[in-house]
Amino acid sequence: MNAQVPKPFEEIVGYLEGKKKIVLMGCGGCATVFHTGGIKEVNEMAEKLAKQGKEITGKIGLPFAVFACYLPMSSMLLNEHKKEIQECDAILMQSCGDGAQAVRRYLEEEMGIVKPLYPANNALGFSSGGPTSFKEECQACGECELGKTFGICPFVQCPKGLLNGPCGGTTADGKCEVDPTRDCAWAMIYRRAEELSQVDKLLEIVAPHQWSKAVRPRRLEVEPIDLMEELKGTKRVIEQLGV
């Protein structure tokens, strides 16, 4: 998931200076999990902005599992609120930057609407865990090295991002010199190699990382999914949860 935190409210108000009619849009994915753009947070933001003299002309709250960045679903909500979007002075996106830019692009290219669009959140990167504690695990480098490092990513777990072994600052008890409260990423990798009885693999020469695959912006073409068919599986899980 893309971890995120809300921007300071003063920064948001600054973005909206001189703008009266505001449309708010959240996200039913990561922003809902991190309490930065679920339906509840969209309603709370509407109340706060109203106290600042803003006229909230539209609130586009996306149900859980409807991601702002996945346009086959979020675009349905955008089209439902077309009139409010056309008449607003600005759009405040309570999502990550990916969702915000996906919405901006859809509005301009598919709906012919060009409006100022501002972010309400700061994204922190791919993280896993839950329901309350999350930790960054993946850098999305484009060339996963987990098969060589026993399932632990040194690019993320090591503050220096060292792929070929520990630095000289690793402490005797396997801690990191940058943050002594953290285990050295390579000490973690070594311990896991021991547990798997594969320490000898750490002696193998590893080819340089292919950073060319991280050149941005990256693009990917895939076959579209059968959305209705996939949602049948989602429905079954929801029913099993007793909803």
C-alpha positions as CSV (number, residue, x, y, z in Angstrom):
1,M,0.0,0.0,0.0
2,N,1.1,3.6,-0.5
3,A,1.5,5.0,3.0
4,Q,0.5,8.6,3.5
5,V,-0.1,11.3,6.0
6,P,-2.2,14.5,5.7
7,K,-0.5,17.7,4.8
8,P,-0.7,20.5,7.4
9,F,-4.1,22.2,7.1
10,E,-2.4,25.6,6.7
11,E,-0.7,24.4,3.6
12,I,-4.0,23.2,2.1
13,V,-5.6,26.5,2.9
14,G,-2.7,28.2,1.2
15,Y,-3.3,26.2,-2.0
16,L,-6.9,27.2,-2.0
17,E,-6.4,30.9,-1.5
18,G,-8.6,32.9,-3.8
19,K,-10.7,29.8,-4.6
20,K,-14.3,29.8,-3.4
21,K,-16.1,26.7,-4.8
22,I,-14.2,23.5,-3.9
23,V,-14.8,19.9,-4.9
24,L,-13.3,17.3,-2.6
25,M,-12.3,13.8,-3.8
26,G,-11.0,10.9,-1.7
27,C,-9.9,7.4,-2.3
28,G,-11.3,4.1,-1.2
29,G,-7.9,2.4,-1.2
30,C,-4.8,3.4,0.6
31,A,-6.2,6.8,1.7
32,T,-9.1,5.0,3.5
33,V,-6.7,2.7,5.3
34,F,-4.4,5.5,6.4
35,H,-7.3,7.8,7.3
36,T,-6.3,10.5,4.9
37,G,-9.1,10.3,2.3
38,G,-11.8,7.9,3.2
39,I,-15.4,9.0,3.2
40,K,-15.1,10.0,6.8
41,E,-12.1,12.2,6.1
42,V,-13.7,13.8,3.1
43,N,-16.6,14.9,5.3
44,E,-14.3,16.2,8.0
45,M,-12.3,18.2,5.4
46,A,-15.6,19.7,4.1
47,E,-16.4,20.9,7.6
48,K,-13.0,22.4,8.2
49,L,-12.9,24.2,4.9
50,A,-16.5,25.5,5.3
51,K,-15.2,27.2,8.5
52,Q,-12.6,28.9,6.3
53,G,-15.3,30.3,4.2
54,K,-15.1,27.8,1.4
55,E,-18.2,26.6,-0.5
56,I,-18.0,22.8,-0.9
57,T,-19.9,22.1,-4.1
58,G,-19.0,18.5,-4.3
59,K,-17.8,15.6,-2.1
60,I,-16.6,12.5,-4.1
61,G,-16.1,9.9,-1.4
62,L,-15.1,6.6,-2.9
63,P,-16.3,3.4,-1.2
64,F,-13.7,1.0,0.2
65,A,-11.7,-0.8,-2.5
66,V,-12.5,1.8,-5.1
67,F,-9.1,3.3,-5.8
68,A,-8.8,6.9,-7.2
69,C,-5.9,5.7,-9.4
70,Y,-7.9,2.8,-11.0
71,L,-9.9,4.8,-13.5
72,P,-12.3,2.0,-14.7
73,M,-13.9,2.4,-11.3
74,S,-13.2,5.9,-10.1
75,S,-14.2,7.5,-13.4
76,M,-17.8,6.4,-12.8
77,L,-17.8,8.7,-9.8
78,L,-16.2,11.5,-11.7
79,N,-18.8,11.4,-14.4
80,E,-21.6,11.4,-11.7
81,H,-20.2,14.7,-10.4
82,K,-19.4,16.3,-13.7
83,K,-21.6,19.3,-13.1
84,E,-20.0,20.1,-9.7
85,I,-16.5,19.7,-11.2
86,Q,-17.3,22.0,-14.1
87,E,-18.5,24.7,-11.8
88,C,-15.9,24.5,-9.1
89,D,-12.8,26.8,-8.7
90,A,-10.5,24.0,-7.6
91,I,-10.3,20.3,-6.7
92,L,-8.7,19.0,-3.5
93,M,-7.5,15.4,-3.8
94,Q,-7.4,13.4,-0.6
95,S,-5.4,10.6,-2.1
96,C,-1.8,9.9,-2.9
97,G,-0.1,11.8,-5.8
98,D,-0.8,8.8,-8.1
99,G,-4.5,9.1,-7.6
100,A,-4.4,12.8,-8.0
101,Q,-2.6,12.7,-11.3
102,A,-4.8,9.9,-12.6
103,V,-7.8,12.0,-11.9
104,R,-6.3,15.2,-13.4
105,R,-5.4,13.3,-16.6
106,Y,-8.8,11.7,-16.9
107,L,-10.6,15.1,-16.4
108,E,-8.5,16.8,-19.0
109,E,-8.2,14.0,-21.6
110,E,-11.6,12.2,-21.3
111,M,-14.0,14.9,-19.9
112,G,-12.4,18.0,-21.3
113,I,-12.3,19.7,-17.9
114,V,-9.2,21.7,-16.8
115,K,-9.3,22.8,-13.2
116,P,-6.6,23.6,-10.5
117,L,-6.1,20.4,-8.6
118,Y,-4.2,20.3,-5.3
119,P,-3.0,17.5,-3.0
120,A,-4.1,17.1,0.6
121,N,-1.7,14.3,1.5
122,N,2.0,13.4,1.5
123,A,2.7,9.9,0.2
124,L,5.5,8.0,2.0
125,G,6.0,4.9,-0.2
126,F,5.0,1.3,-0.5
127,S,4.3,-0.1,3.0
128,S,2.9,-3.3,4.5
129,G,1.3,-4.4,7.7
130,G,-1.8,-3.3,9.4
131,P,-4.3,-2.7,10.8
132,T,-2.4,0.0,12.8
133,S,1.3,-0.4,12.2
134,F,2.9,-0.2,8.7
135,K,6.4,-0.3,7.5
136,E,8.0,0.6,4.2
137,E,9.1,-2.5,2.5
138,C,9.5,-1.9,-1.3
139,Q,11.2,0.8,-3.3
140,A,9.7,-0.3,-6.6
141,C,13.1,-0.2,-8.2
142,G,12.0,-2.3,-11.2
143,E,14.5,-5.1,-10.7
144,C,13.7,-7.0,-7.5
145,E,16.7,-8.4,-5.7
146,L,14.9,-10.3,-2.9
147,G,15.8,-13.6,-4.4
148,K,19.5,-12.8,-3.7
149,T,19.0,-11.2,-0.3
150,F,16.8,-13.9,1.3
151,G,13.6,-11.9,1.2
152,I,14.9,-8.7,2.8
153,C,15.4,-5.6,0.7
154,P,18.6,-3.7,1.5
155,F,17.6,-0.7,-0.6
156,V,14.8,0.0,1.8
157,Q,16.0,-1.6,5.1
158,C,19.5,-0.1,4.9
159,P,19.6,3.8,5.1
160,K,22.5,3.8,2.7
161,G,20.8,1.3,0.3
162,L,23.8,-1.0,0.1
163,L,23.3,-4.0,-2.1
164,N,26.7,-5.7,-1.8
165,G,27.1,-6.1,1.9
166,P,27.3,-4.1,5.2
167,C,29.2,-0.8,5.6
168,G,32.0,-0.4,8.0
169,G,29.7,1.2,10.6
170,T,27.8,-1.9,11.5
171,T,28.1,-2.3,15.3
172,A,29.4,-5.5,17.0
173,D,25.8,-6.4,18.0
174,G,24.5,-6.0,14.4
175,K,23.0,-2.5,14.7
176,C,23.0,0.3,12.2
177,E,25.4,3.3,12.6
178,V,22.8,5.7,11.2
179,D,20.1,4.5,13.7
180,P,21.5,2.4,16.5
181,T,17.9,1.3,17.4
182,R,17.6,-0.6,14.1
183,D,19.2,-3.9,13.1
184,C,21.7,-3.6,10.2
185,A,19.9,-4.8,7.1
186,W,22.8,-7.1,6.2
187,A,22.9,-8.5,9.7
188,M,19.2,-9.4,9.1
189,I,20.1,-10.9,5.7
190,Y,22.9,-13.0,7.2
191,R,20.7,-14.3,10.1
192,R,18.1,-15.3,7.6
193,A,20.7,-17.0,5.4
194,E,21.8,-19.0,8.5
195,E,18.2,-20.0,9.3
196,L,17.9,-21.3,5.7
197,S,21.4,-23.0,5.8
198,Q,22.4,-20.9,2.7
199,V,25.2,-18.7,4.1
200,D,27.5,-19.9,1.3
201,K,25.3,-18.1,-1.2
202,L,26.4,-14.8,0.3
203,L,29.9,-15.5,-1.1
204,E,28.6,-15.4,-4.7
205,I,29.5,-12.5,-6.9
206,V,26.3,-10.5,-7.6
207,A,25.9,-8.5,-10.9
208,P,25.3,-4.8,-10.6
209,H,21.8,-3.7,-10.0
210,Q,19.9,-2.6,-13.2
211,W,19.0,0.9,-12.3
212,S,18.0,1.6,-15.8
213,K,14.7,-0.1,-15.0
214,A,14.0,2.7,-12.5
215,V,14.0,5.5,-15.1
216,R,10.8,7.5,-14.7
217,P,8.1,7.8,-15.7
218,R,7.7,4.1,-16.3
219,R,4.8,2.8,-18.5
220,L,3.2,-0.6,-18.7
221,E,0.6,-2.1,-21.0
222,V,-1.5,-5.0,-19.8
223,E,-4.6,-6.8,-20.8
224,P,-7.7,-5.3,-19.2
225,I,-9.3,-7.4,-16.5
226,D,-12.9,-8.5,-16.6
227,L,-14.0,-6.1,-13.8
228,M,-17.4,-7.7,-13.1
229,E,-16.0,-11.2,-13.0
230,E,-13.2,-10.1,-10.6
231,L,-15.7,-8.4,-8.4
232,K,-17.6,-11.6,-7.9
233,G,-14.6,-12.9,-6.0
234,T,-14.6,-9.7,-3.9
235,K,-18.3,-10.2,-3.2
236,R,-17.7,-13.7,-1.9
237,V,-15.1,-12.4,0.5
238,I,-17.4,-9.6,1.7
239,E,-20.2,-12.1,2.3
240,Q,-17.8,-14.4,4.2
241,L,-17.0,-11.4,6.5
242,G,-20.7,-11.2,7.2
243,V,-21.3,-7.8,5.5
